Amino acid sequence: MVVESCMNKEFEERVRKEIDGKRILVTGGTGSFGHEITSSLVQFAPKEILLFSNDENQQYRMSVEYEMRKDLVKFVQGDVRDYMRVLDATRGVDIVVHAAALKHVHMCENHPFDAVQTNIVGAYNVKMASIRNGVKKVIAIGTDKAVKPVNVMGMTKALQERIMLSNYVRNNDTKFVCVRYGNVVGSRGSVIPFFYERIKNGLPLPITDAKMTRFMLTLPETLELTYQALMETKDNEVFVKKMPACLLTDLAKVMGKELGKDDNYPIEVVGIRPGEKIHETLVSEEEMRRSVETEGNYIIYPFGKLKEPKTFSGLEEYTSANTRRMDRAELKELLNKTGWLSGKPRVF
């Protein structure tokens, strides 16, 4: 499978130089993000890609998919909760992409200690094992829900960031960096596949609040951000992708019209659920005071590393309410581009 790329040739060459000849471990390697970054990595020339996960069924499926690349793509059964297993998996590894997580909000609300064990203890295990084995770089995959969190998933992912970026371990050469972004179009458990299935079954589309907004990001953009962080990190930063957002009511109306063939497809306002926000935040007001803004990103520096912020947008914080808002025509174009209106949707 070839992942559509939004990278230009110069950027691709930089990525190639960073990755060529490296042994790369992806935790959560058979999950949504892990699967996709593997599809991207095989287009370069790493020495080896190790996919670490506890999902036996997905490991089998991916092993069939990569049967012709079994010399390059290897599978490691294990759980990030198990330090000794992580320690063994990181031996001889140059780069770790830490994507293992419990990420579904309602599941984390119902099983908070499981979220703690995977998202917090798992992150600590990855960090300590990487340091002990001399891994050069660790990139942790974050979420907008970690900023000013109101749910268990966000709280545990916020602590994952703090664990990865803290300096309580001295005299090591491992660099740590986090990336943070919002909803990825088509990811499992996200709103677009949910609306799609509801429309297929002729069911109304539930909306928490008519004013609710969410960031929208494509999969190639998440990979580009990850590679950028890998190449440009100095140590302990958070790389945040700037992205547009949309009103969920606009998304529902576009999908209802295009898929349900109804200009007035039924939408129900159901009220806020546990752990939900009306708007998501990617950079808090506190983080803005230690950030550098570029055309496409915010880079958040550790406490005390940046003398003064270098931003030009004038925003106090960066949220789905004050970013550029997609109109319905843009949403239709995005849904067409990603296969959701053309009959070829892809959930990853």
N, C-alpha and C positions, 0 to 999 in steps of 0.2 A: 504494500500500500504506500502510495506517495502522498505526502501531506502538501497541500497547496502552500506556497511560500509567499510572504509579503516582503521578503528580504531582497535588497538589491545585491548585485554581484559583489560589490566591494565588501558589504557586510558578510555575505556568505563566505568570502575568502578569509576574513578575520575569524569567523567561527571555525572554519576548517583548520586554520593554524592552531587554534586553541584546543581542538578536539583530536586532531590526527595523532594516532599512536598512543592515546590515553586509554586506561581502563576506567570505565564509568559504571558506577552502581546507582540504580534507580530504585529507591524504596517505594513501595506501593506501585511497583513496576507493571502490574497487570490491571491497575485501575484506569480511570478516565485519562488523567494527565500522563501517567506512566506509559500507557499504550501509545499515546500520540507522540510523545517525545522520542520514544523508541523508533517510530516510523520516520521521524526526522533524522535521528542520529545515524541510522544505517545509510543515509545518503552521503555521509562524510566517511572518514576512514579511521574510526577509533580502533584500538587494539582489541577491545572486548567490551560488550555491554552486558552487565549482570542485572537481571530483573529479580528483585527481592520482594516476595509477597507471601501472604498466608492463604491465598485463594487457589486451591488445587485445581479447580475446574477451569479457571481463567488461565492458569499456567499451561494446562494441557492445550487449550484452544490457541493460545499464542504460540506454543511450540509447533503446532501444525502450520500456523500461518508463516512462521519463520523457519520451516523445515529446510529450505534451501540456503538459509543463512545461519545454520546451527554452529558453524565455526566461529561466528561473531556474537550471536545472541545466546546467552546462557541463562538458565533459570535457577534461582535459589529459593527453596522453601523455608519460610521463617516468619517471625513476627517481631516488629520493632520493640515490643514489650520485653523481649528476651535479650538481655545485654550480651550474653555470651554468643548468641547466634549472630547478632549484629557485629560483634567484634570479629568473628570468624569471616563474615561476608566482606568486611572492609579491608582485609589484608591485601596489600598490593594494589589497592585502588588509588587512582589519581583524583577523581572527581566523584562526589556524591550529590545526586539530586534527590532531596528528601521530599517525596510526595505522599508518603503513607499518612493517612489521617481518617478519622471518622468525621464526615463533613455534612451529613444530613441533619438539618437543624432539629427536626422533631425527634429523630432517633437519639440525638445527644441530650435533648431535654428529658426524654424518658429513661435514659441510661447514662447519667452524668459521670459515674465513676469509670465506666468503660471509655468515655471520651477522655477523661484524665489519664488513664493508663496508656492509651494510644497517642494522643496529641501532646501530652506533657512528658510523661515518663519515656515514651518512645523517642521524642526529640532529644531528651537528655542522653539516652543510650546512644543515639546516632552521633551526637556531639562528642561524647567521651571516647567512643570507639574510633571515631575519625581522628581525633587527636593522638590517641595511643598508637594508631597504625600509620601516622604521618600522611594522611590524606591532604592533598594540596588545597582543594577548595570544596566547600559544602554550600549548596544552594537550596534553601528551604522554600517551599511553595506556600504562600499565605493567602489571605482572603480579606475583603473589605469588612467582613463581620468581626474581625479582630480589633477594629478601631471603635472605641467607646462601646464595648460589647454589651449587649442586653440578653444574650442567650449563651447556653453552655458551650456550644460549638465555638462561638466567637471568643469567649473567655479563655478556653483552652488553647485556641490558636494564638491569642495574644500572648499567653505565657510561653507558647512554643517559640515565638519571635524573641521574647526576652531571654529565654534559655540559650537560643542559638547565638544571640548577639552579645551576651554578657561576657565580661572579661575576668571571670573568677578563676580561670585556668591560665597560668602564666607560662612563659618560656615554651611556646609551641609555634609552629610555622603554618598551621592550618588557618585558612581564611574562611570566614563565614559571611554569607549575605542572604537576605530574604527578598522575595518578590511578592508583590501584593496587587491583586486585581479583583474585579467584580464578576458578574455572571458571564459565563462563557456560553455562547449560543450552541444549544444542542447537548450540553452536558447532562448526564443522568441526574434526575431529581430536580432539574431546573424548570422554569416556568414554561418555556416553549414546548418541550415534549409533553408536559402536563396538559397544556391547552390543546395540543394536537390530538391527544388521546380522547379528551373530553368531546371535542368536535366530532371525531370519528364515531363516537357512540351517541351523538345527538344530545349531549348533556350541556347545561348552561356553564358559563365560565365564571368561577368565583373570584372576586376582587376584594382584597382586604379593605381598601380605602380608595376613593376616586382620585385622590391626590398622590397615591403611592408611585414612587419612581424607582427604577433600577438601572445600574450601569449595564451596558451591552458591549461585549468583546468577542471577537472571533478567535478561533483556535490558533491560526497562524500568528496572531498578535501576542498570545500568551507565550508561545515558543520564542518569538523574537525578544520579548522582555527577559525571558530566562537566559537566553544567550547573551544579551547585553549585560546583564548583571554578572554573568560568569566572566566575561571579558574585562569589564570596567571596574569591578569592585576593588577598593583599596583594603577593606575589611570592616565588617560590622555595619554596613548600610542596609537600608530598605529601598528597593527600587519599585516605584509605583507608576503604573501605566495610566496616562491620561486617556479617557475614553468618553464617548457620549453616553447619555442615558435616555430613557423613554418613560412616558406615563404608561403604566400597565393597562390602563383603560384603552389607550391608543393601540397597544399591542393586541389586546383582546378583540378590538373592533376590526383591525386589519385581518387577523387570522379568522375571525368569524365570517367576514365578508368573502375572503378569498378561498377558504376551505369549506366553510359552512354554506357558502353561496347565499348569504343573507345579510343585507345591509344593517339589519337590526337583530343580529344574532343575540340570544339572551345572555345577559351579564347580571350576576348577582353580587351585590355588596354584602359581604358576610361578616365584616368586623375583624379587628386585629386578633391574631392567634398568638399563643405563647412564643416569645422569642423573636417576634417580628418588629421591624422598624418601618416607618413610613418612607424614610429616605436612608440610603446607605452612605457611609463616610469612608473615604480612602486615605485622607490625611487630616488629622485632628488639628485644632488650633495650637496645641502645645507642640506638635510635630512640625508645624509650619515655621516655628521659630528656629528650627535647626535643619532647614531644607534648602536645597538648591533646585530651582525650577529650570527645566529645559523645554524645548518646543514640544517634546512628546512625553516627558516624564517629570515626576518629582523624585528626588533622591534625598532620603532622610538620613542624616548623619547621627552617630551616637552622641549622647550627652557630652558636652564639653569639647567636641572635635571641630565644631564650626563656630567661628567668632560671631558671625551675624548671618541671617538668612539671605539668600540671593534669589528672590522671587520677583516676578513682574506682573502677575495676574491681579494682585491686590486682594486676593481672597483671604478671609480669616481661617477658613478650612475648606477642604475640597470634598464636595458631596455630590450625590446624584441629583440634588435639587438645584445646584448652581453650576453644573457643567453644561456643555452644549446639549440641548434636547433634540432628539430625532423626531421629525414629523412622520406622519403616516406613510408618505411616499418613500421616505428613507427606510422605514421599517419594512415596507413591502419589498424594496430592493434587497435589503439584508436577508430577508427570509427566502427570497428567490435564489440569491447567491449561495446560501447555505443548504439549499435543497428542500426546505420545509414547504414551499409552495409548488414545487415542480414534481412532487410525487416521489422524490428520492431523499427523504430525511435520513439523517445519520445521528444516532445517539451514541455517545462515547463515554 
